[in-house]
Amino acid sequence: MPHYEPWSEERAEAVIGEFAHLEGPLMPMLHAVQETFGYVPDAVVPMLAERLNVSRAEVHGVVTFYHDFRHEPAGQHVLKLCRAEACQAAGGDALAAHAEHKLGCKLGETTADGRVTVEPIYCLGLCATAPSAMLDGRIVARLNERRLDALISEAQS
């Protein structure tokens, strides 16, 4: 289960600083910020822009272009459901609808109790064993309703 730290400008500066030596460090910095806080807070955009000597618009453009960067804190668990064509063809649409119904929230949202964020992901590379999902970084292939219910129960406990 991921454990995210509460937002802190000082902690963000430290996280960003760990990657300052890299060439082209924006993406590693953004990933590290999200791994630390569970999302990329708006307040980090000007910090990154200043550190990298780029415009805020450039940083904002990267954050908003990539689907994987969250704009608000994730739940305690993150369930990602593959929405790529192979998974859709293997029943992924019905599984996504089932997850939304069971969790009481839509893809891209977090349950009211803050336990589970359910997100679409566009290909986990498991097309031969579709449909697939990922719970807190653990990949599950050959997903069916029973296996999805088990993942949801695990995330809700």
C-alpha positions in Angstrom: 0.0 0.0 0.0 1.5 3.4 -1.0 2.0 5.8 1.9 2.1 9.4 0.8 3.5 12.3 2.7 1.5 15.5 3.3 2.4 18.3 1.0 5.4 20.3 2.2 7.3 22.9 0.1 10.5 22.0 2.0 10.1 18.3 1.3 9.3 19.0 -2.4 12.5 21.0 -2.7 14.4 18.0 -1.3 12.7 15.6 -3.7 13.4 17.9 -6.7 17.0 18.4 -5.6 17.7 14.7 -5.8 17.4 14.9 -9.6 19.0 18.2 -10.3 22.2 16.5 -11.5 20.4 14.7 -14.4 20.2 16.0 -17.9 16.5 16.6 -18.7 15.3 16.0 -15.2 11.7 17.2 -15.4 10.1 13.8 -15.9 12.1 12.1 -13.1 11.3 15.0 -10.8 7.6 14.9 -11.6 7.5 11.1 -11.0 9.3 11.5 -7.7 7.0 14.3 -6.5 4.0 12.1 -7.3 5.5 9.1 -5.6 6.2 11.3 -2.5 2.9 13.1 -2.3 0.5 10.9 -4.3 -0.1 13.7 -6.9 1.6 16.6 -8.5 0.5 19.7 -6.6 0.0 23.0 -8.5 2.4 24.6 -6.0 5.3 22.5 -7.4 5.0 23.8 -10.9 6.6 27.2 -10.2 9.3 25.5 -8.1 10.2 23.2 -11.0 10.1 26.0 -13.5 12.5 28.1 -11.4 14.8 25.2 -10.7 15.0 24.2 -14.4 15.0 27.7 -15.8 11.9 27.0 -18.0 8.5 28.6 -18.0 5.6 27.6 -15.8 3.7 26.9 -19.0 6.3 24.3 -20.1 6.1 22.5 -16.8 2.3 22.7 -16.7 2.2 21.4 -20.3 4.2 18.3 -19.3 2.0 17.6 -16.2 -1.2 17.9 -18.2 0.0 16.0 -21.3 0.8 12.8 -19.5 -2.2 10.8 -18.1 -0.3 9.3 -15.3 0.2 12.5 -13.4 -2.5 13.1 -10.9 -3.8 16.6 -10.0 -5.2 15.6 -6.6 -4.2 13.1 -4.0 -4.8 9.5 -4.8 -6.7 7.1 -2.5 -4.8 4.7 -0.2 -4.9 2.2 -3.0 -4.7 2.8 -6.8 -6.5 0.3 -9.1 -5.7 0.8 -12.8 -7.8 -0.9 -15.4 -6.4 -1.3 -18.9 -8.6 0.5 -21.4 -6.5 -0.4 -24.5 -8.1 -2.1 -27.5 -7.1 -5.7 -26.7 -8.5 -5.4 -23.2 -11.7 -3.8 -24.4 -12.1 -6.6 -26.9 -11.6 -9.2 -24.1 -14.4 -7.7 -21.9 -12.6 -4.7 -20.4 -15.6 -2.4 -20.9 -17.9 -4.6 -18.8 -15.2 -5.0 -16.1 -14.7 -1.2 -16.0 -18.5 -0.7 -15.6 -18.5 -3.4 -12.9 -15.7 -1.7 -11.0 -17.4 1.7 -11.2 -20.6 0.2 -9.9 -19.0 -1.8 -7.1 -16.8 1.2 -6.0 -19.5 3.9 -6.4 -17.2 6.1 -8.5 -16.2 6.6 -12.1 -12.8 5.9 -13.7 -10.5 8.8 -12.7 -12.1 9.2 -9.3 -11.6 8.2 -5.7 -14.1 6.5 -3.5 -15.9 8.7 -0.9 -13.9 7.0 1.9 -10.6 7.8 0.2 -9.5 4.1 0.1 -9.5 3.5 -3.6 -8.6 5.5 -6.7 -9.6 3.8 -9.9 -7.9 5.0 -13.0 -7.8 4.1 -16.7 -4.5 3.0 -18.1 -3.8 2.7 -21.8 -1.9 -0.6 -22.1 -0.1 -2.6 -19.6 1.6 -4.7 -22.3 -0.4 -7.8 -21.5 -2.4 -8.0 -24.7 -2.1 -11.8 -24.9 -3.5 -12.2 -21.4 -6.2 -9.5 -21.6 -8.0 -8.0 -19.9 -5.5 -6.7 -17.3 -5.3 -4.4 -14.3 -2.8 -3.1 -11.8 -3.3 -2.7 -8.0 -0.7 -0.6 -6.3 1.9 -1.6 -8.9 1.1 -5.3 -8.9 -0.1 -6.5 -12.4 -3.0 -8.9 -12.7 -3.7 -10.6 -16.1 -6.6 -12.6 -17.3 -8.9 -10.4 -15.3 -12.5 -11.5 -14.9 -15.3 -10.4 -12.6 -14.3 -12.7 -9.8 -10.7 -11.6 -9.9 -11.7 -8.0 -10.1 -14.0 -8.4 -7.1 -11.0 -9.9 -5.2 -8.8 -6.9 -6.1 -11.5 -4.5 -5.0 -12.0 -6.3 -1.7 -8.3 -6.2 -1.1 -8.1 -2.5 -1.8 -11.1 -1.7 0.4 -9.8 -3.6 3.4 
